[in-house]
């Protein structure tokens, strides 16, 4: 199974070691040879390259120092020195070189150094902190005082509710924080804020799960959400990430109602150099059926179906989404394997309502939370974790490709509260 974002690099090329000066697999001759002045060379079977016998003989005169090789065959007269013994050896192919040639090394990828790999993530974390500043600033102000009392907890409760953390998540965080403060006998408000980071991290931990592809061929994803949440843009970014991970992706333009939706998805398909199945004004269920069938025939790794925006209160439109899901199942028995909901992080508690409604109708497997940059309602993830803990595969803080990244509970809690 292919784990998303896990880079696959080949191993480095094995270092070549010069061939030893004497054969190592020939039977031992009569009289023993005096012990070598220098430690013996490691057995040739480990790293011996495939070289002709002449090259091995030439290596004797150039190697330094070579004072006493291992015993040679009986056909060779007892040598006065190691060099003469090697020169008088029969010009027959060495057994190791003849029977165990080393194949030519295939081209391999060069691993990316850790600092280079970590730099984009650090830059993104800075953007996440900046994006959540409106949410976190009101919470951070609670800890600017010098006392830990009931007034501090009341202010914290109000700040969490204003951040759309929800009643249930707020109550959980306050109770857990009071317990931690009592056990640690903390008296510094700054230390209490650090405890809140730990408590929030543990609350969000069930949402931290990576999107995996490869268990099914193809892996079929159905992407849903309300109008304006950023479905098509998120699909384009996700497609680019998958393509960079050597996954063959096929897109299905099943949003046949919104004007220019097909053209918008086509632009992303061109940018990422992936194929797209679309029908102008066609039935969205038929488009997804054709796309899944084509993906199986073409040996694609992933098929992603973009659907039209649906309000959860419009029941007849939600029924159409259920139909699309059923039709995908007819094209491939175990599909769709992922039903992803894209939610706008600025909608706060309304996002939680969307999660509940779409999950009840379709059975969601994951979330993509967008537009967290500049929001004052970033606490909604705590509400989702407490009331409907569906994995958050990605969060977005901007329009650029690198602004869509995997969700990490610890990073989010630190960006929000520190």
N, C-alpha and C positions, 0 to 999 in steps of 0.2 A: 504494500500500500504506500502510496506516495504522500509524504507528509508535507504540507504546504509550507513554503519558505525555507525549507531545509535544503541548503545548497549541497549539491553532490559534486565532489571533486575527486579526480583520480589521484592515486598515490604518486609520489615523486619517483623519478627514475633511479633505479638501483645503482649505487656507485660501483664502478668496475675496479677489480683488483688484479694486478699483474699476475700472470701465470707462475706457479712455482717452478723451480728449476729442475725438478726430477719427478718422474712418475710416482704416484703414490699407491697404485693398485697392483704393481708387479710383485711377484713372490720374492721373499727375502733370500738373498744369496748366502753362501757359506759363512765366511768369517765375519764376525760383527765389525762394524765400522766405529771408530771412536766417536764419542758423543759430540754433538755440534757445539761450536763455540758460542753460537747465538741461539735463542729460542727457536724451535721449529716453526715453519710457516703453518697456518691453519689448513685443514684439509681442503683439497682443491674442489671437492664436490659442492662447497657452499657458494662460491662466487666465481668459479673458473669460467672465463669466456672461451668461446670456440675458436681456437687459434691453431694453425698448422704446426706440425712438429718442428719445422725450421725456425719459426719464430720463437718457439720455446728454447731451442738450442742457443739461438742468438742471445736470448735473455740472460744466459748464464754468464757470458763474458761481460755484460753490462751491469748485472746486479751487484750490489755491494752492501754488506759483505756476504759472500757465499763460501763458507769454509768447509762444511761437511754435510752433504745431502743425506737423505735416507738411503738405505741399501738398494742397489740396482740388481738387475737380473743376473743369473749365473753365467750367461753367455759373455758377459763383460768381465775382463780380467780385473782383479782387485786393483782399484785405482790408487795412485799415490796421492791424489788430491781430489777434492769434490769437483773441480772444474774439468779435469781430464776425464773423470767418470761420465760426466754428462755429455762430453764431446764424443766419446767412443760408443755411446748408446746407439742401438740400431735405429735407423730412420723409419721406424714404423709408427703409425698413428697412435697417439696416447689413448689408452682405454677410456679415460674419463672424457677427453675431448671428443672421441669418436662416438661414444654411446650417449652422451648427455649434452648435446649442443644447446647453447643458450639462444632462444629466439630473439629476433630483433625487437627492441622495445617499441611499443606502440605509442603514438602521440598522446600525451595526457594533459589535462587542464592544470593550470597553475593555481594553487589555493590563494584566495584573497587574504592579505594580511589582516589581522584582527583590528588594528586601528582604522583601516580603510572601511571595514565592514561596520564598525561601530559609529563612525562619524555621521552617516545619514540618520541613524536612529537617534543620536544625541541631538541633532538639529531638529528632528521631528518632536522630540520631547520638549524642547524649548518652545516650539509652536503650540504644543498642547498646554503648557503652563500659561502661555499668553492667552490662548483661547478660553481657558477656564478661569481667568483672572476675575471676571465679573462675578462668577459663582463663588470662588474661594475667598475673595476679599471680604465679603460680609461675614463669612465664618471666621476668618482669621482675626477680625477685629474683636471677637469675643475674648480672645486670649491676650489682649494687650494690658489687662489689669494686673493687679498684684495679689488678688485673693481668689481662692477656690471656694465658692459658696453657692447657695441656691440661686442667687442672681445670675451667676455665670451659666448655670445649667438652663435657666429660663431664656437667656439671650441665645444660647446655642440652639435650643429647641426652635426658637423663632427663625434663626438663620437657616437651619436645615429645612424647615417648611417653606421658607421663601425660595430656597434653591430647588424646590419640587422633589425633595427626597421622599415625600409622602409620610402619612401618619405612622404606618407600621414600621417603616425603616427608621424613622426618627425615634420612635419609642425604643426600638431595639438598640440603636446606637447609644442613646442616653443611658439605658440600663447597663449595657456592657461597659461603657466608659466609667460610670460610677463604681462598678465592681473593680475595675482595674486601678482606679485611683485609690480606693480603700485598701486593696491588697498591697499596693506599692507605697502607701502612705505619702503620696505625692503632695507637694506644697507649691510647686512652681507651675504657673499656667502654661509655660512653654513646654514643660514635660507632659502636661495633660494633652496638649495639642498633638504631641508625638504619639500618645496612646490612642487618640482618635484616629490617626493615620493607620495604626495597626488594626483597630476595630473595623474601620471602613474597608481595609484590604481583605480581611477575613469575610466580610459580608459580600464583597464583590467576587471572591474567589470562584464560586460556582459558575460565573459567567465566562471565566477564562478557559477557552478551549479553542484549539487550532482547527481550521478547516482542512480536512483530508480528502484527497482524491486518489483513485487508483484501485479501490476495492471492487468497483464495478466498471465495466467497459461498454459504453462510455458512462461516466458519472453525469447524471442529468440533474441540473439545477433549475428550479423555478423561482423567479424573483418577483415579489409582489410589494405593494405599498400604495399609499395615497398619492394623489396628484401633487407634484412639487417636492416630494421627499428626496429626489435625486436617484431614482432607480437606474435610469439609463446611463448616467454619468458613473455611478458606482459599478455598473456592469462593465463599462469600458475600462475602468481602472483595474478591476478584478481580472479582466481578460488579459490585460497587459502583464500583470504579475504572473499569471499562469503561463502565458507565452514565454516570458523570460525564464520560467522554470522548465522549459522544454515540453510543455503540454500542448497537444494539438486541440484547439478549441473551435467549436462551431456555434454561432449565434443564431437564435430564432427570434425574428422581429414579430412577436405576437401582439404587440401594441398596435393594432390596426385601426384604432379609433382616433387617437390624438394626431393632429396635423403635424407633419414633419418628424414624427417619432421614428419612422423607418429610416428616414434620411439621417437623423442624428445617430442612430445605431450604426448605420453604414459608415459614417465618418470614423467612429471608433474602430470599426472592423478594418478600415483601410489603414489607420494609424498602427494598429497592432498586427496587421497582415494575417488576419484570420478570415475564414469564410462565413457567409451569412445566408440564411434562408429567409425569404420574405415574399409576401404577396400583397400587392396594393389593394386595399379594401377587402381582403380575404377574411375568412373566418379564423379567429385566433387559435381555435382548437385544431383546425386543419394545418395551420402553419407549424404548430408545435409537433404534431404527428409527423409531418414531412421532415422536420428538422431532426427528430430523434431517429427516424428511419435512415436518413442520410448519414447521421453521425455513426450509426452502427456499420453501415456499408463502407464508409470511408475510413474506418479505423480511428475515429477521434477519441481523445481521452476525456474531454468534457464537452457537454452540450448545455448552453445557458439560454433559457427562454425569458425574454423580456415581456412583461404583461402590462396591460393598461392600468392606469391609476384607478383605485377603487376606494370609496369611503365605506367603512365597515357598517354604516347605517343604511346603505343602499343594498338591501337584501338581494334584489334581482341581479345586481352586478356581482355580488359575492357568489351567487349561484353559478355565474359564468366562470368564475375562477375555479370552482369545484369541478365544473365540466372539463376545463383544461387539464386539471390534475388527473381526472379519470382517463382522458384520451391519451395522456402521456403514458399512463399505465398500460394501455392497450398496445402502444408502440414498443414498449419494453416492460416486461412483466414486473420487475422490481423497482420501477421508476415512478415518480422522481425521487432521487436519493437525498436531495437537499431542497427544502422550501425556505427561502430566505426572505425576511421582511426588512425593507429599508425604512427607517424612521428618522424624522428630523429631530435632532436634539434640542432645538429651540421650542418645541411644542410642549415640553414638560410633561405634566400629568396626562395630557391628551395622547402622548406617545405610549404611555402605559395602557390606556384604553385601546389603542390600536393593536398593541401586542396581544392583549387578551382576546379581542374580536377575531383577528386573523388566525390566532392559534386555535381557537375553538372551531373555526371553519375549515382550516387546512392542515393543522398539525405542524406548526413551525419547527424547524430544526436549528435555526440560527438567525441572528440579527446583524444588520449593518447600521450603525448609528452615525449619521452625517451631521455636518454643520455645527459642530461643537465649538468652532472658533467664534469667540465673542458672545457666547450664550451665558445667561444668568441662571439657567435651569439645568445645569449639568448634574445636579443631584438626582435626576430621574433614573439614572442607572442603579442607584441604591434602591429605589422603589421597585424597579424591575427585578432586581436580585431577591428582594424580600417577598414579592407577590407572584412573580412568574419567571423563575430562574431559567430563561432560555439563553444558551450561549451567545455571547457577542463576539462574532468572528473578527469584525473590523470596526474601527471608528475613524471618522474623517474630520480634519480641521482646516480644510481648504480645497481649492479647485485643482491643484496640481496632482500629478500621479503619485508622488511620494507623500502626499498629505493623507492618503488612505493607508493605515497601518493596522497590524494585529493588536488586539486589546490585551493589556496586561494590568491586572488588578492593582499591583503595587505601584506601578508607574502612574496610573490614573489617580490613586489616592494621594500620592505625593504631589502630583501636579495640582490637585484641587486644594490641598490644605497646607502645603509648605511654601 
